């Protein structure tokens, strides 16, 4: 009997110890949860503090930096545009100086082919052929004008009854077809009869020399007055009329 009582007492004491250990474990777990909750709250509060909006002074400094940066970028953009435009203009001027020009017609010597004030495209590198329109400088007066090439170097030039004769052979001037037919109806000559010998005392044109006439034969100052034109006085060959736009023509 005594042994049973002692064993029961021991069992009761062991149970009590287990209960107490369980209680202490539960209390420790609760304390841990509270501490983790507190730390999480603290972390949240610190993160909220970090997320707070910057002050006005910081914002104003940032705005100033942004404005300065934009101004700098804009200035660089305008500088790049200015440099590229200047280079393009320089390239255009150099290209024009070497290869072409854009002169304006002055006078009525080429009516009805060209009118006073027409803007032309003149090629400086083209080969000169018969009936080309050439932009030239008159040797005596240095006046610039547009005239049509009629005679080439080493050729004999003459007109007889509105017929162009090159080396005594007839050459048709199709660009004057309407004017010649009108002159025939009115019983008159569009181009007065002449010979190169009668005008210049030379039978043929010299080397690198050209005989030029205006299409408006009654009013144009041309080789019938100032003689042949040397190649060095021809500034270029007229390739097109570019203005006015509604009369744009290629020659």
Protein Blocks (a to p, Z undefined) as FASTA:
>chain_A
ZZmmmmmmmmmmmmmmmmmmmmmmmmmmmmmmmmmmmmmmmmmmmmmmmmpccdfklmmm
mmmmmmmmmmmmmmmmmmmmmmmmmmmmmmmmmmmmmmmccdddedjklcckbcghiacd
ddfkbccdehiacddddfklopacddddfbdghiacddeehiaceehiacddfklmmmmm
mmmmnopafbdcddfklmnopabdcehiacdddfblmlpccfklnopadfklpgbdcfbd
fbdfklgccZZ
